[in-house]
Amino acid sequence: MSLRRSTDPSLVALGAALFCLSGCYDVEKNFDDFTARDKRTSAKSDLDASFDAAGCNRTLDNTQDFLLTITPALFPTKPNLMKATIKIVENDSMVLTVQSFHYNRVDLVGGVTVTDPIKLNPDGSFETDTLTLDTPGEANCALPDTPVTVEVKLAGGQVCDNTTFACGIMNGKVLAPAVDLNGSTFTAKKIIDGVIPQPETNCEHFTAIEPCKAQ
């Protein structure tokens, strides 16, 4: 996953403080309320997923590639992009293998992260444990050329054999300088025939994205 911050730590801290004045998320409440909020969001969007367990089949070893778009709440038009491979494993779980895309949205850069198995609920929703992710500078859209490490949790869905789009929320922080990432969003869009799809930043398919670097 990928995120970034300001070159001046004092400016970053000020930005985070101002952001929290407008209302920071309660981490636990945010995750507990995700499903209800996501259903309301889905009703406003063109998602056809109501998190219905009856329509969500998962086959052992089914493996698919997705464009994972991570959008920090402080930088809603400067998402980071990753290639995410989702593999269904035993005990109705999935394993994520992720690597950052360069902010040119073409090349893969940095190391590969493989998660422990993540439990999937019958309706295809999930919540991860804390993931530690290193974002190389050349993948950092908000602050190009600035590497960061983040600790985050993802909660969302729907992960099924036929999933082409999933979305949810991300809570966590940038480790240095410390920046609150609670209330950030993610989406996963299936990569078909090797073609990288248009990034979308939330469950409502928001696509207003700025270039990472001035041209």
N, C-alpha and C positions, 0 to 999 in steps of 0.2 A: 504494500500500500504506500501511499506516498503523500507527503505534505511538506510545507515549508513555512519559513518565517522571516522576520526582518533582519537585515544585516546589523542593525543597532539594537542590542538587547533591551535598552531602556525604552525604545520606541515600541518594541514588541510587547513589553510588559504593560505600557500605557494602553496600547491597542486592546490587549486582552482585558484590562481593567474596564475600559470604556464599554467593551462588548458586554461584560458581565453586568454593568449597570442597567443594561436593557433587559437583563434576565437570563442568567446562566441556567442550564439544565441540571436537574437533579438526576444523577447517573442512574440510581436504582429505579426511581419512579419512571424515568425515561424508558428503560428497558421493559419494565412491567407493563407500561401502557402501550407498547409498540403495536401489538396486534390490532387493538381497537382503533388506534390512530391510522394505521396503514390501511385498514378497510375503508375508513372515511376518505383517505387520499385516493385509493384505488377507484372509489365511486366517482371521483371527479376527473379521473384520467381515463385513458383508453385501455388500461389494464383489464384483462379478462380473468384475473386471478382473485378469487375471494377466499383463498386459502382453504379450499375444500379438500379434505383428506381423501374423499372418494375418487377424486380425479387426479390424484398425485401418485403415480407409480414410480418406483425406483428399482433398477436392476443392478445386481452386484456387478462391479467392474465397469459399469457404464461410465464413460469418460468423455467430457466435452470441454472445449475451450471458449473462454469469454473475454470480452474487454471489460475490465474492472475499472470503474471511474470513481475516484475518491475525491470528494469535494469538501474542503474544510469550511466550517461555518464562517470563519473570518474572511475567506476568499471565495465567495460563491461563484465567481466566473473564472477561477483559475484552478481547475481540478488537476489532479495527478492521474495518470493512466497506467494500468498494469495489465499484463496478460495473466489470466487466472485459469488454471485447469482444475476442473471439479471432477473428482473420481468418487463413485459410490463404493463404499467398503462395507465390511461386515458390521452387524449390530445397527443397521439402518443409520449409518453415519457417512460423512464425506470427508475427503482429504483435499485441501487446497494447496496447489503449487503455484506460486506467484513470482513474477519478475517485472520490474518497472520498464515502461516504455520511455525512451528519450522524449523530451518535449517536442521533438519533430514528429512524434506520433507514428514513427516508422520502425526505428531500431530498438532492440531490447538492450538494456544496460543494467549493470549492477548484479548482485548476487541473486540466487534463487532461494526462496523461502518455502519450506514444506511444513504444513501444520500437522499437529496430532489429529486423530480422528475427531470430527465435530458432530455431535449428535443431532440428528434431524427428527423433528416432531412429525407425527402422522400427517399433518397438513403441509409439510414441506418447509415450515419455518425453522429458524435456528438462532442460537446465540453462541458466539465463540467465547472461549476464555481469552485472557489478555494475550494479544499478539505483539511481538516486538519486531518492527520492520525498519530496515535501513533504506532510506531514499537517497540515491546518489545525486550530486548537484545537477547533473545533466538531465535528471528526471523531475526536478523540482520546478513546477510551473510558477508558483507564486513568487519564489525567490530563485531564479535561475542561477545555477552554479553554486548553490549553497546546500551541502549535504546535511540531512537531519536524520535522527532516530526517533521513532514514535512508539508509544505503547497504546494500543487501541483494542476495543471490543466492537464486533459487528453484530447486529441483530436484524433479521429480516427474512426474506423468502421471495418466492416459493421455489424450492429446489426439487425438481421432478425429472424423469427421463426426457420429457418433452419441453423443458424450460427453455425459452428463448430470451426472457427478460426477468430479472429479479432485482429487488431494491430494498433499502432499509436505512437504518441510522448507524452512526459510528460515534462512540464516546471514547475519550482518552486524552492524551496529551503529547506534546513535543517535549522531549527530555531536556534539551539545552538549545536555546533558552526555554524555560518552562512556559508553555502556552497551552491553554485550555482548548481542546478540540470537541468538547461535548456538543451534541446537536448537529454534528456534521452528517453528511449523507453519502451513500454509495449506490451504484447501480452495476449490474452485470448484464451485458448484452452478448448473445451468442455470436461467435466468429464462424461464419459460414463460408466454406470454400477458400479459407485463408484471407478473406476480405475483412479488414478492420472496420467495424460499423461506426456510425456517428456517435460520439460520446453524448450521454444524457446524464444529468447531474442529480436527479431525484426521481421519486415515484411518479411525479407529474410530467416526466419526460422533458424537463427543462433543458434547452440546448444553447442558450445565449452564453457562449464561451469566448473569452478574450485570448489573443495570442500570448504565449508565454514570454516571448521576447519581441521587442520592437523590431520591425522589419526595416 
